[in-house]
Amino acid sequence: MARGAALVKTEVNRGDCLEVMRTMEAASFDLVYLDPPFCTGVVQRSGTRAFSDQWADMKAYVVYMRERIEEVHRVLSPTGSILLHCDWRTCHRLRVELDDVFGADHIVNHLIWRYGLGGSSPKGFARKHDDILFYARGETWFFEPPLVPATSNRLKGKTKKATDVLDVPAINNMAKERVGWPTQKPLALLELLVEACCPPGGRVLDPFCGSGTTLLAAQRTGRHAVGVDASEDAVAIAQARLAQA
C-alpha cells in the first residue's frame, strides 16, 4: 500500500473552480497546485477526450486567472503556498498577478520542469520545459527539500537536494500511467511537489484537477486532497484512479 493512503481523505468536485472555491472555508488548505489551461488557443485532445483552451484574447485569460488566484489566496492557510503550473505563453503575465495578490517578496522559487518530449522548430530553440511559480501565503511556509540522485562521480550512488530545475520525464504514449487526459502530468512530478510543499497529513487543493494526478500523489504520500474540474470526463477519470489506488 502507498505511504499513508489508507489514512487520508480525497474528494473530487465537478464545476467551475471559482464557484466551488467560493464555498470553501478560508485558510483551509496547506497547498494549492494549479495546472490551468495554458492559453494555447486550441482544443486540447487525447483520443475522444478534449477540452477547450480558446480565449477571446490574452486580457480575457488573465482576468479569468486573476479571479481564481485571489480565491486561492483566501483558502490558503497562513503558512500555505501555491504552485502555479504554466508555460512560456503566460508565465510572465501570471507572475505579475501573483506578485500583486501574494506580494512580490513572497515568491519562493521559479521552478523549471524539464522534460524530453516535444518537437523541434527550424525557427528557434526547441521548447522542452514548463514553469511552476511557487509563492508563499505568509512569512513562513512548509518546505521539505526533495532528494534526487546525485550525478557527479564524487557523489555517485548518493542523493542531493533538488535544484529549481526538476528533471522528471514526461509521460510517453506507451506509459502505463497514461489515462488519456490531454494534459496529464507525471505522478513522479506531483509526488515530488506535494511532499516538498505540503506537510504530512496536510490538505492539498487542485482547482483544475484533470485526470486527478495531484489527488493521487497526495493520497500516496499521506496528504488529504480536494480536486475540482469542470469536465465530466476528468472527474470520472480522477474518481476511477483514486478508487483503484
Number of C-alpha atoms within 10 A of each C-alpha: 7 11 13 16 20 12 12 17 16 20 16 22 18 18 17 14 20 18 11 15 19 14 9 13 11 15 16 17 27 26 30 27 26 22 20 17 19 18 18 14 14 12 11 16 14 13 8 9 13 17 18 13 15 15 14 8 10 14 11 11 19 16 12 13 19 18 12 19 20 16 20 29 22 19 23 25 20 18 17 28 31 28 24 23 21 23 19 12 12 17 18 12 15 21 20 14 19 23 14 12 17 20 15 14 10 18 18 15 14 16 19 20 19 17 16 14 13 10 8 11 8 6 6 7 8 11 16 14 21 16 20 24 21 20 24 26 25 15 10 12 19 16 14 14 15 16 14 15 13 15 12 9 8 8 11 10 10 13 13 13 12 15 14 12 14 18 16 16 15 20 19 12 9 7 10 8 15 16 13 17 22 18 18 19 20 19 21 14 18 19 20 20 22 27 20 16 26 26 20 15 18 19 25 31 29 25 27 22 28 28 29 30 25 31 32 24 28 32 26 22 22 23 27 27 25 21 27 25 23 17 19 12 17 24 23 15 18 25 20 13 17 20 10 6 13
